[in-house]
Structure formats: C-alpha cells, structure tokens
Amino acid sequence: MWQKVQQIDAALIRLFQRYGHRLHRVSLGVLYVWFGLLKPLGHKTTTTLLAHTIYWGDPEVMVLVLGWWEVAIGMCLIVRPLIRVAVFLLALRLPGILLAFVLEPAVLFVDFPFAPTPEGQYLIKDLTLFIASLAIAGFLEEESSPVRYH
C-alpha cells in the first residue's frame, strides 16, 4: 500500500514539474488580462477608487492606463518570449504600489496593519502577484534550456 502511495506521489511530482510552471505563468497572465480589461470596459473596480485617491493625473485616464498596462503584463506573461517584458512592466508598477502604502495608509487600512480596506487588499494582491512573477522570472533561463534540472 505504502509503495503505491509513493508511486502516485512521484507521478504527481513529475506532472507538477512538467506543467506546473507553465500553468502558473499562463494563469497569472490570464488573471492580469481579465482584471485589466475590466477597467477599460467600464466596470467599477478598486482601481477606480484608487485612481481617485492615490494616483496622479485625471482619474478616468489613469484607470484606462492602469487597465491596459495590466492587459499588456498579462499578454507578455502568456506569450513566453515576452516574459522579461512582463517582469519589466511589473517592476515599473512596483514603486507606485509601495508608495501608496506610505502616502495613503488611511485609505488602505481600516486598522493598520491588520485590516486592509478593499483598496488595500487590491494593492496587497498586486504585491503578491509581483512576487509570484519573480518566481516565474527565476526560471527564464531554465525554461529556454533543453536540459531540465528537476
């Protein structure tokens, strides 16, 4: 019985090693495209609220810019040769994410640091997605190499 469990475990690990990274990258890309398209299509999101409280410039224009920026990030994650571009676009967004925590903590937290508002949750999600993208970037050379190190 235990040997059968170990065989199943080994098979699952091989499956995860073979497809997990690709699924991680594509699902993250789809998420960026999906959430990004909500903005130019006129759906109210927390970005709309953030554009009125944190970002500079006309809020309506900033919502569109942020939405299309997210679509670009997502498409670059989905199209494997463009992963480095996606990481670059994400890195350009990082200072804005971090700056918001410094400039507008009252907008981002009901009770700092344990109870974020919806806007705070959105930025925490953005920070988490950025870190997840770094995991993808860490495998760029390995993914393009014909040799697998697993």
C-alpha positions in Angstrom: 0.0 0.0 0.0 2.7 2.5 1.0 4.7 1.7 -2.2 1.6 2.6 -4.3 1.2 5.9 -2.4 4.8 6.7 -3.1 4.4 5.8 -6.8 1.4 8.1 -7.1 3.3 10.8 -5.2 6.3 10.5 -7.6 4.0 10.6 -10.7 2.2 13.8 -9.4 5.6 15.5 -8.7 6.7 14.7 -12.3 3.4 16.1 -13.6 3.8 19.3 -11.5 7.4 19.7 -12.6 6.5 19.3 -16.2 3.4 21.5 -16.3 3.2 23.5 -13.0 5.5 26.4 -14.0 3.7 26.8 -17.4 0.3 26.8 -15.7 1.5 29.2 -13.1 2.7 31.6 -15.8 -0.4 31.4 -18.0 -2.9 31.6 -15.2 -1.2 34.7 -13.8 -1.2 36.2 -17.3 -4.9 35.4 -17.7 -5.6 37.0 -14.4 -3.9 40.2 -15.4 -5.7 40.3 -18.7 -9.1 39.6 -17.1 -8.7 42.2 -14.3 -7.1 44.7 -16.7 -9.9 44.5 -19.2 -12.5 45.3 -16.5 -11.2 48.9 -16.3 -11.4 50.0 -20.0 -14.7 48.1 -20.3 -16.1 50.4 -17.7 -16.5 48.0 -14.7 -16.0 49.6 -11.4 -13.0 48.1 -9.6 -10.9 49.0 -6.6 -8.5 50.6 -9.2 -11.2 53.2 -9.9 -11.3 54.0 -6.2 -7.5 54.1 -6.0 -7.3 56.4 -9.1 -9.4 58.9 -7.2 -7.4 58.8 -4.0 -3.8 57.8 -4.8 -2.7 58.1 -8.4 -1.8 61.3 -10.1 -3.5 62.7 -13.1 -7.1 62.6 -14.3 -8.6 59.5 -12.6 -10.5 58.5 -15.7 -7.4 58.4 -17.8 -5.4 56.7 -15.0 -7.9 53.9 -14.8 -7.6 53.3 -18.5 -3.8 53.4 -18.4 -3.7 51.0 -15.4 -6.1 48.7 -17.1 -4.3 48.5 -20.4 -1.0 48.2 -18.5 -2.3 45.1 -16.8 -3.5 43.7 -20.1 0.0 44.2 -21.5 1.5 42.5 -18.5 -0.8 39.6 -18.8 -0.2 39.1 -22.5 3.5 39.2 -22.0 3.2 36.5 -19.4 1.1 34.3 -21.7 3.5 34.7 -24.7 6.6 33.0 -23.3 9.3 35.0 -25.3 7.9 38.2 -23.7 8.2 37.2 -20.0 11.1 39.6 -19.4 8.9 42.4 -20.8 6.2 41.4 -18.3 8.6 41.5 -15.4 9.9 44.9 -16.5 6.3 46.3 -16.7 5.6 44.8 -13.3 8.8 46.3 -11.9 7.7 49.8 -13.2 4.4 49.4 -11.2 6.1 48.4 -8.0 7.1 51.9 -6.8 3.5 53.1 -7.2 2.2 50.1 -5.2 4.7 50.6 -2.4 4.3 54.4 -2.4 0.6 54.1 -1.9 1.2 52.3 1.4 3.4 55.2 2.5 1.2 58.1 1.2 -2.3 56.8 1.9 -2.3 54.3 4.8 -5.7 55.7 5.9 -7.2 54.8 2.5 -5.6 51.4 2.5 -6.3 50.2 6.1 -9.2 50.3 8.5 -6.9 49.2 11.3 -3.2 49.3 10.3 -1.7 46.7 9.5 -4.2 44.0 10.1 -7.5 45.2 8.5 -7.0 46.4 4.9 -9.7 48.2 3.1 -10.8 46.9 -0.4 -8.2 49.3 -1.9 -5.5 47.9 0.5 -6.5 44.3 -0.4 -6.1 45.2 -4.1 -2.6 46.6 -3.5 -1.6 43.6 -1.4 -2.8 41.4 -4.2 -0.7 43.4 -6.7 2.3 43.0 -4.5 1.7 39.2 -4.2 1.3 38.9 -7.9 4.5 40.8 -8.4 6.3 38.4 -6.1 4.7 35.4 -7.9 6.0 36.9 -11.2 9.5 36.9 -9.8 9.2 33.1 -9.3 8.4 32.9 -13.0 11.4 35.1 -13.9 13.6 32.9 -11.8 13.1 30.1 -14.3 13.6 32.0 -17.5 17.0 30.5 -18.4 15.9 27.0 -17.3 12.7 27.2 -19.4 14.6 28.1 -22.5 17.2 25.5 -22.0 16.6 22.0 -23.5 18.1 20.5 -20.3 15.8 20.2 -17.2 17.3 20.4 -13.8 14.4 18.7 -11.9 
